[in-house]
């Protein structure tokens, strides 16, 4: 599961440089030359992060970022704005688009990738390839493995993604619809009870290790992954 980055930039040369650098570092790249194409791309195939040039033909990068941040379906996608150095830089920051970070042009591919990784670690750890653990459970996205102590646990790809999301968002409660948005994607139309089916499968996979209790049902609210006790457990 490569991390997917959408680059929104009308300057072909910069887009090409960014795309090349990202692909060489193992990212999957989507490209858009204007705001309109960016919007349709990101609804069809939600990226893990957006690199957004602030000067675009038509709607500006700031306008697009603001509208994405105002929409509950897209607001969780981190945005890094690409700006020019100097006054413009300050102006863009002052306009407060809701972007997670800013990179001034010209920038090196290395700097860009470091900043992307830092933002992902901070706001979207489920989109990185870093291993996560909770108690004796370890999930490694790069090898696509889940282990309890050293024993491998078998599970399907959806259960794997679900568990990865939960392990990178511990102690927070997620409703079924929120899980659908975050784990299945915003443009997928499936029923909420599908979530329950995969939660059941995931618990079944964890059960032999006694780790199914980490995945808690919060009545009337949804699900939560926690190594703590479940205060909402049914009596
Ligand atoms: Ca531009």
py3Dmol code that shows the C-alpha trace and the ligand (Angstrom):
import py3Dmol

protein = """\
ATOM      1  CA  UNK A   1       0.000   0.000   0.000  1.00  0.00           C
ATOM      2  CA  UNK A   2       2.025   2.938  -1.242  1.00  0.00           C
ATOM      3  CA  UNK A   3       1.283   6.345   0.238  1.00  0.00           C
ATOM      4  CA  UNK A   4      -0.667   8.350  -2.315  1.00  0.00           C
ATOM      5  CA  UNK A   5       0.229  12.006  -2.888  1.00  0.00           C
ATOM      6  CA  UNK A   6      -1.711  14.400  -5.112  1.00  0.00           C
ATOM      7  CA  UNK A   7       0.358  17.218  -6.602  1.00  0.00           C
ATOM      8  CA  UNK A   8      -1.674  20.240  -7.722  1.00  0.00           C
ATOM      9  CA  UNK A   9       0.615  22.511  -9.744  1.00  0.00           C
ATOM     10  CA  UNK A  10       0.184  24.171 -13.138  1.00  0.00           C
ATOM     11  CA  UNK A  11       3.908  24.454 -13.824  1.00  0.00           C
ATOM     12  CA  UNK A  12       4.756  21.333 -15.723  1.00  0.00           C
ATOM     13  CA  UNK A  13       8.474  21.311 -14.825  1.00  0.00           C
ATOM     14  CA  UNK A  14       7.818  21.470 -11.086  1.00  0.00           C
ATOM     15  CA  UNK A  15       5.109  18.843 -11.315  1.00  0.00           C
ATOM     16  CA  UNK A  16       7.482  16.553 -13.168  1.00  0.00           C
ATOM     17  CA  UNK A  17      10.288  17.054 -10.671  1.00  0.00           C
ATOM     18  CA  UNK A  18       7.954  16.388  -7.752  1.00  0.00           C
ATOM     19  CA  UNK A  19       6.407  13.318  -9.406  1.00  0.00           C
ATOM     20  CA  UNK A  20       9.804  11.834 -10.195  1.00  0.00           C
ATOM     21  CA  UNK A  21      11.178  12.431  -6.704  1.00  0.00           C
ATOM     22  CA  UNK A  22       8.081  10.977  -5.057  1.00  0.00           C
ATOM     23  CA  UNK A  23       7.921   7.891  -7.291  1.00  0.00           C
ATOM     24  CA  UNK A  24      11.605   7.234  -6.661  1.00  0.00           C
ATOM     25  CA  UNK A  25      10.872   7.281  -2.944  1.00  0.00           C
ATOM     26  CA  UNK A  26       8.065   4.747  -3.261  1.00  0.00           C
ATOM     27  CA  UNK A  27       5.082   7.096  -3.258  1.00  0.00           C
ATOM     28  CA  UNK A  28       2.175   6.771  -5.626  1.00  0.00           C
ATOM     29  CA  UNK A  29       1.535  10.093  -7.362  1.00  0.00           C
ATOM     30  CA  UNK A  30      -1.587  11.699  -8.790  1.00  0.00           C
ATOM     31  CA  UNK A  31      -1.130  14.886 -10.823  1.00  0.00           C
ATOM     32  CA  UNK A  32      -3.453  17.808 -11.476  1.00  0.00           C
ATOM     33  CA  UNK A  33      -2.670  21.026 -13.344  1.00  0.00           C
ATOM     34  CA  UNK A  34      -5.621  22.972 -11.952  1.00  0.00           C
ATOM     35  CA  UNK A  35      -8.092  23.077  -9.068  1.00  0.00           C
ATOM     36  CA  UNK A  36     -10.954  21.581 -11.021  1.00  0.00           C
ATOM     37  CA  UNK A  37      -9.061  18.465 -12.056  1.00  0.00           C
ATOM     38  CA  UNK A  38      -7.647  18.192  -8.529  1.00  0.00           C
ATOM     39  CA  UNK A  39     -11.150  18.147  -7.089  1.00  0.00           C
ATOM     40  CA  UNK A  40     -12.415  15.399  -9.363  1.00  0.00           C
ATOM     41  CA  UNK A  41      -9.254  13.313  -8.885  1.00  0.00           C
ATOM     42  CA  UNK A  42      -9.327  13.493  -5.129  1.00  0.00           C
ATOM     43  CA  UNK A  43     -12.963  12.505  -4.877  1.00  0.00           C
ATOM     44  CA  UNK A  44     -12.413   9.462  -7.056  1.00  0.00           C
ATOM     45  CA  UNK A  45      -9.177   8.414  -5.455  1.00  0.00           C
ATOM     46  CA  UNK A  46      -8.613  10.078  -2.078  1.00  0.00           C
ATOM     47  CA  UNK A  47      -4.897  10.794  -1.597  1.00  0.00           C
ATOM     48  CA  UNK A  48      -3.086  10.488   1.730  1.00  0.00           C
ATOM     49  CA  UNK A  49      -1.668  13.982   1.295  1.00  0.00           C
ATOM     50  CA  UNK A  50      -1.936  16.915  -1.103  1.00  0.00           C
ATOM     51  CA  UNK A  51       0.905  19.153  -2.286  1.00  0.00           C
ATOM     52  CA  UNK A  52      -0.861  22.335  -3.310  1.00  0.00           C
ATOM     53  CA  UNK A  53       0.621  25.193  -5.279  1.00  0.00           C
ATOM     54  CA  UNK A  54      -0.962  28.449  -4.149  1.00  0.00           C
ATOM     55  CA  UNK A  55      -0.875  30.097  -7.575  1.00  0.00           C
ATOM     56  CA  UNK A  56      -3.131  28.106  -9.858  1.00  0.00           C
ATOM     57  CA  UNK A  57      -5.193  29.078 -12.871  1.00  0.00           C
ATOM     58  CA  UNK A  58      -8.854  29.436 -11.906  1.00  0.00           C
ATOM     59  CA  UNK A  59      -9.428  28.859  -8.197  1.00  0.00           C
ATOM     60  CA  UNK A  60      -6.267  29.482  -6.162  1.00  0.00           C
ATOM     61  CA  UNK A  61      -4.616  26.827  -4.069  1.00  0.00           C
ATOM     62  CA  UNK A  62      -5.743  28.691  -0.976  1.00  0.00           C
ATOM     63  CA  UNK A  63      -9.390  28.690  -2.046  1.00  0.00           C
ATOM     64  CA  UNK A  64      -9.255  25.005  -2.891  1.00  0.00           C
ATOM     65  CA  UNK A  65      -7.546  24.163   0.409  1.00  0.00           C
ATOM     66  CA  UNK A  66     -10.128  26.174   2.347  1.00  0.00           C
ATOM     67  CA  UNK A  67     -13.007  24.410   0.663  1.00  0.00           C
ATOM     68  CA  UNK A  68     -11.418  20.996   1.256  1.00  0.00           C
ATOM     69  CA  UNK A  69     -10.900  21.858   4.922  1.00  0.00           C
ATOM     70  CA  UNK A  70     -14.529  22.976   5.229  1.00  0.00           C
ATOM     71  CA  UNK A  71     -15.876  19.672   3.904  1.00  0.00           C
ATOM     72  CA  UNK A  72     -16.078  16.803   6.401  1.00  0.00           C
ATOM     73  CA  UNK A  73     -15.346  14.300   3.653  1.00  0.00           C
ATOM     74  CA  UNK A  74     -11.988  15.868   2.693  1.00  0.00           C
ATOM     75  CA  UNK A  75     -10.931  17.828   5.784  1.00  0.00           C
ATOM     76  CA  UNK A  76      -8.695  15.074   7.141  1.00  0.00           C
ATOM     77  CA  UNK A  77      -6.464  14.959   4.071  1.00  0.00           C
ATOM     78  CA  UNK A  78      -3.292  16.827   5.032  1.00  0.00           C
ATOM     79  CA  UNK A  79      -2.273  19.673   2.719  1.00  0.00           C
ATOM     80  CA  UNK A  80       1.193  21.130   2.212  1.00  0.00           C
ATOM     81  CA  UNK A  81       1.145  24.462   0.367  1.00  0.00           C
ATOM     82  CA  UNK A  82       3.883  25.290  -2.109  1.00  0.00           C
ATOM     83  CA  UNK A  83       4.694  28.995  -2.013  1.00  0.00           C
ATOM     84  CA  UNK A  84       7.317  31.372  -3.336  1.00  0.00           C
ATOM     85  CA  UNK A  85       9.918  32.612  -0.900  1.00  0.00           C
ATOM     86  CA  UNK A  86       9.704  36.016   0.701  1.00  0.00           C
ATOM     87  CA  UNK A  87       6.685  38.295   0.949  1.00  0.00           C
ATOM     88  CA  UNK A  88       4.424  35.875  -0.845  1.00  0.00           C
ATOM     89  CA  UNK A  89       5.319  33.244   1.682  1.00  0.00           C
ATOM     90  CA  UNK A  90       4.251  35.439   4.602  1.00  0.00           C
ATOM     91  CA  UNK A  91       1.111  36.479   2.789  1.00  0.00           C
ATOM     92  CA  UNK A  92       0.051  32.893   2.163  1.00  0.00           C
ATOM     93  CA  UNK A  93       0.621  31.949   5.793  1.00  0.00           C
ATOM     94  CA  UNK A  94      -1.296  35.032   6.873  1.00  0.00           C
ATOM     95  CA  UNK A  95      -4.277  33.990   4.772  1.00  0.00           C
ATOM     96  CA  UNK A  96      -4.581  30.818   6.836  1.00  0.00           C
ATOM     97  CA  UNK A  97      -5.977  28.239   4.493  1.00  0.00           C
ATOM     98  CA  UNK A  98      -5.934  25.479   7.080  1.00  0.00           C
ATOM     99  CA  UNK A  99      -2.917  23.817   5.435  1.00  0.00           C
ATOM    100  CA  UNK A 100      -0.798  21.606   7.692  1.00  0.00           C
ATOM    101  CA  UNK A 101       2.530  22.932   6.402  1.00  0.00           C
ATOM    102  CA  UNK A 102       4.214  25.219   3.852  1.00  0.00           C
ATOM    103  CA  UNK A 103       7.209  24.685   1.594  1.00  0.00           C
ATOM    104  CA  UNK A 104       8.908  27.630  -0.114  1.00  0.00           C
ATOM    105  CA  UNK A 105      10.024  27.366  -3.718  1.00  0.00           C
ATOM    106  CA  UNK A 106      12.630  26.550  -4.779  1.00  0.00           C
ATOM    107  CA  UNK A 107      12.879  23.408  -2.650  1.00  0.00           C
ATOM    108  CA  UNK A 108      14.946  20.258  -2.922  1.00  0.00           C
ATOM    109  CA  UNK A 109      13.249  16.881  -3.408  1.00  0.00           C
ATOM    110  CA  UNK A 110      14.912  15.737  -0.190  1.00  0.00           C
ATOM    111  CA  UNK A 111      13.476  18.604   1.822  1.00  0.00           C
ATOM    112  CA  UNK A 112      10.045  18.009   0.305  1.00  0.00           C
ATOM    113  CA  UNK A 113      10.045  14.309   1.180  1.00  0.00           C
ATOM    114  CA  UNK A 114      11.226  15.003   4.711  1.00  0.00           C
ATOM    115  CA  UNK A 115       8.386  17.502   5.188  1.00  0.00           C
ATOM    116  CA  UNK A 116       5.812  15.113   3.709  1.00  0.00           C
ATOM    117  CA  UNK A 117       6.918  12.352   6.072  1.00  0.00           C
ATOM    118  CA  UNK A 118       6.844  14.701   9.054  1.00  0.00           C
ATOM    119  CA  UNK A 119       3.284  15.841   8.264  1.00  0.00           C
ATOM    120  CA  UNK A 120       2.095  12.267   7.717  1.00  0.00           C
ATOM    121  CA  UNK A 121       3.659  11.117  10.982  1.00  0.00           C
ATOM    122  CA  UNK A 122       1.916  13.962  12.779  1.00  0.00           C
ATOM    123  CA  UNK A 123      -1.550  13.863  11.251  1.00  0.00           C
ATOM    124  CA  UNK A 124      -1.938  10.668   9.227  1.00  0.00           C
ATOM    125  CA  UNK A 125       0.228   7.943  10.762  1.00  0.00           C
ATOM    126  CA  UNK A 126      -1.936   5.284   9.076  1.00  0.00           C
ATOM    127  CA  UNK A 127      -0.632   6.539   5.719  1.00  0.00           C
ATOM    128  CA  UNK A 128       3.000   5.827   6.586  1.00  0.00           C
ATOM    129  CA  UNK A 129       4.928   2.586   6.352  1.00  0.00           C
ATOM    130  CA  UNK A 130       6.099   2.734   9.952  1.00  0.00           C
ATOM    131  CA  UNK A 131       5.413  -0.236  12.192  1.00  0.00           C
ATOM    132  CA  UNK A 132       3.002   0.329  15.074  1.00  0.00           C
ATOM    133  CA  UNK A 133       2.495  -1.621  18.263  1.00  0.00           C
ATOM    134  CA  UNK A 134       0.082  -1.890  21.135  1.00  0.00           C
ATOM    135  CA  UNK A 135       0.838  -4.240  24.004  1.00  0.00           C
ATOM    136  CA  UNK A 136       2.130  -7.415  22.325  1.00  0.00           C
ATOM    137  CA  UNK A 137       0.543  -6.669  18.992  1.00  0.00           C
ATOM    138  CA  UNK A 138       2.724  -5.310  16.180  1.00  0.00           C
ATOM    139  CA  UNK A 139       1.627  -4.307  12.718  1.00  0.00           C
ATOM    140  CA  UNK A 140       4.189  -3.653   9.997  1.00  0.00           C
ATOM    141  CA  UNK A 141       2.783  -2.044   6.830  1.00  0.00           C
ATOM    142  CA  UNK A 142       5.989  -2.502   4.834  1.00  0.00           C
ATOM    143  CA  UNK A 143       5.966  -6.283   5.208  1.00  0.00           C
ATOM    144  CA  UNK A 144       2.165  -6.394   5.532  1.00  0.00           C
ATOM    145  CA  UNK A 145       2.428  -8.438   8.721  1.00  0.00           C
ATOM    146  CA  UNK A 146       0.642  -8.519  12.030  1.00  0.00           C
ATOM    147  CA  UNK A 147       2.249 -10.388  14.916  1.00  0.00           C
ATOM    148  CA  UNK A 148       1.366 -11.157  18.496  1.00  0.00           C
ATOM    149  CA  UNK A 149       4.710 -11.403  20.219  1.00  0.00           C
ATOM    150  CA  UNK A 150       6.392 -13.246  17.373  1.00  0.00           C
ATOM    151  CA  UNK A 151       3.436 -15.270  16.187  1.00  0.00           C
ATOM    152  CA  UNK A 152       2.039 -14.084  12.860  1.00  0.00           C
ATOM    153  CA  UNK A 153      -1.709 -13.376  12.684  1.00  0.00           C
ATOM    154  CA  UNK A 154      -3.557 -14.091   9.487  1.00  0.00           C
ATOM    155  CA  UNK A 155      -6.121 -11.591   8.268  1.00  0.00           C
ATOM    156  CA  UNK A 156      -7.631 -10.234   5.063  1.00  0.00           C
ATOM    157  CA  UNK A 157      -6.521  -6.945   3.449  1.00  0.00           C
ATOM    158  CA  UNK A 158      -9.543  -4.988   4.728  1.00  0.00           C
ATOM    159  CA  UNK A 159      -9.039  -6.242   8.278  1.00  0.00           C
ATOM    160  CA  UNK A 160      -5.376  -5.294   7.973  1.00  0.00           C
ATOM    161  CA  UNK A 161      -6.225  -1.740   6.913  1.00  0.00           C
ATOM    162  CA  UNK A 162      -8.857  -1.454   9.598  1.00  0.00           C
ATOM    163  CA  UNK A 163      -6.438  -2.631  12.282  1.00  0.00           C
ATOM    164  CA  UNK A 164      -3.736  -0.283  10.952  1.00  0.00           C
ATOM    165  CA  UNK A 165      -6.129   2.638  11.177  1.00  0.00           C
ATOM    166  CA  UNK A 166      -7.182   1.722  14.726  1.00  0.00           C
ATOM    167  CA  UNK A 167      -3.624   1.159  15.934  1.00  0.00           C
ATOM    168  CA  UNK A 168      -2.568   4.570  14.625  1.00  0.00           C
ATOM    169  CA  UNK A 169      -5.639   6.213  16.191  1.00  0.00           C
ATOM    170  CA  UNK A 170      -5.760   4.588  19.596  1.00  0.00           C
ATOM    171  CA  UNK A 171      -8.259   5.594  22.273  1.00  0.00           C
ATOM    172  CA  UNK A 172     -10.510   7.491  19.892  1.00  0.00           C
ATOM    173  CA  UNK A 173     -14.052   6.442  19.101  1.00  0.00           C
ATOM    174  CA  UNK A 174     -15.018   6.145  15.433  1.00  0.00           C
ATOM    175  CA  UNK A 175     -18.545   5.779  14.123  1.00  0.00           C
ATOM    176  CA  UNK A 176     -19.263   3.364  11.305  1.00  0.00           C
ATOM    177  CA  UNK A 177     -19.634   6.160   8.765  1.00  0.00           C
ATOM    178  CA  UNK A 178     -16.375   7.769   9.880  1.00  0.00           C
ATOM    179  CA  UNK A 179     -14.595   4.420   9.534  1.00  0.00           C
ATOM    180  CA  UNK A 180     -16.023   4.015   6.052  1.00  0.00           C
ATOM    181  CA  UNK A 181     -14.650   7.449   5.088  1.00  0.00           C
ATOM    182  CA  UNK A 182     -11.251   6.861   6.639  1.00  0.00           C
ATOM    183  CA  UNK A 183     -10.598   3.208   5.823  1.00  0.00           C
ATOM    184  CA  UNK A 184     -12.650   2.493   2.732  1.00  0.00           C
ATOM    185  CA  UNK A 185     -12.434   5.956   1.129  1.00  0.00           C
ATOM    186  CA  UNK A 186     -14.888   8.754   0.609  1.00  0.00           C
ATOM    187  CA  UNK A 187     -16.176   7.747  -2.771  1.00  0.00           C
ATOM    188  CA  UNK A 188     -17.103   4.177  -1.970  1.00  0.00           C
ATOM    189  CA  UNK A 189     -20.759   3.479  -1.467  1.00  0.00           C
ATOM    190  CA  UNK A 190     -21.137   0.578   0.869  1.00  0.00           C
ATOM    191  CA  UNK A 191     -23.488  -0.009   3.751  1.00  0.00           C
ATOM    192  CA  UNK A 192     -22.505   0.761   7.294  1.00  0.00           C
ATOM    193  CA  UNK A 193     -23.138  -2.781   8.431  1.00  0.00           C
ATOM    194  CA  UNK A 194     -20.202  -3.841   6.216  1.00  0.00           C
ATOM    195  CA  UNK A 195     -18.043  -2.249   8.893  1.00  0.00           C
ATOM    196  CA  UNK A 196     -19.517  -4.599  11.496  1.00  0.00           C
ATOM    197  CA  UNK A 197     -18.762  -7.593   9.287  1.00  0.00           C
ATOM    198  CA  UNK A 198     -15.074  -6.645   9.041  1.00  0.00           C
ATOM    199  CA  UNK A 199     -14.861  -5.775  12.736  1.00  0.00           C
ATOM    200  CA  UNK A 200     -16.192  -9.267  13.486  1.00  0.00           C
ATOM    201  CA  UNK A 201     -13.591 -10.848  11.205  1.00  0.00           C
ATOM    202  CA  UNK A 202     -10.841  -8.780  12.736  1.00  0.00           C
ATOM    203  CA  UNK A 203     -11.869  -9.785  16.259  1.00  0.00           C
ATOM    204  CA  UNK A 204     -11.952 -13.406  15.189  1.00  0.00           C
ATOM    205  CA  UNK A 205      -8.390 -13.136  13.868  1.00  0.00           C
ATOM    206  CA  UNK A 206      -7.236 -11.552  17.135  1.00  0.00           C
ATOM    207  CA  UNK A 207      -9.216 -13.855  19.408  1.00  0.00           C
ATOM    208  CA  UNK A 208      -6.770 -16.806  19.616  1.00  0.00           C
ATOM    209  CA  UNK A 209      -4.244 -14.346  21.077  1.00  0.00           C
ATOM    210  CA  UNK A 210      -6.704 -12.782  23.477  1.00  0.00           C
ATOM    211  CA  UNK A 211      -6.181  -9.491  21.643  1.00  0.00           C
ATOM    212  CA  UNK A 212      -9.769  -9.099  20.434  1.00  0.00           C
ATOM    213  CA  UNK A 213     -10.608  -7.178  23.604  1.00  0.00           C
ATOM    214  CA  UNK A 214      -8.413  -4.308  22.315  1.00  0.00           C
ATOM    215  CA  UNK A 215     -11.133  -3.592  19.783  1.00  0.00           C
ATOM    216  CA  UNK A 216     -13.930  -2.168  21.879  1.00  0.00           C
ATOM    217  CA  UNK A 217     -17.551  -1.536  21.012  1.00  0.00           C
ATOM    218  CA  UNK A 218     -18.729   1.810  22.305  1.00  0.00           C
ATOM    219  CA  UNK A 219     -22.490   1.514  22.472  1.00  0.00           C
ATOM    220  CA  UNK A 220     -24.363   4.065  20.433  1.00  0.00           C
ATOM    221  CA  UNK A 221     -21.108   5.589  19.159  1.00  0.00           C
ATOM    222  CA  UNK A 222     -18.976   3.075  17.274  1.00  0.00           C
ATOM    223  CA  UNK A 223     -15.645   1.378  17.875  1.00  0.00           C
ATOM    224  CA  UNK A 224     -12.413   2.155  19.632  1.00  0.00           C
ATOM    225  CA  UNK A 225      -9.010   0.503  19.843  1.00  0.00           C
ATOM    226  CA  UNK A 226      -7.542   0.807  23.299  1.00  0.00           C
ATOM    227  CA  UNK A 227      -5.222  -1.051  25.615  1.00  0.00           C
ATOM    228  CA  UNK A 228      -7.208   0.378  28.527  1.00  0.00           C
ATOM    229  CA  UNK A 229     -10.416  -1.032  29.995  1.00  0.00           C
ATOM    230  CA  UNK A 230     -13.679  -0.444  28.160  1.00  0.00           C
ATOM    231  CA  UNK A 231     -15.926   1.667  30.363  1.00  0.00           C
ATOM    232  CA  UNK A 232     -18.749   1.301  27.840  1.00  0.00           C
ATOM    233  CA  UNK A 233     -18.789  -2.479  27.801  1.00  0.00           C
ATOM    234  CA  UNK A 234     -22.203  -4.079  28.019  1.00  0.00           C
ATOM    235  CA  UNK A 235     -22.834  -5.517  31.474  1.00  0.00           C
TER     236      UNK A 235
END
"""
ligand_1 = """\
1
CA
Ca 1.711 27.851 -10.128
"""
view = py3Dmol.view(width=600, height=400)
view.addModel(protein, "pdb")
view.setStyle({"model": 0}, {"cartoon": {"style": "trace"}})
view.addModel(ligand_1, "xyz")
view.setStyle({"model": 1}, {"stick": {}})
view.zoomTo()
view.show()
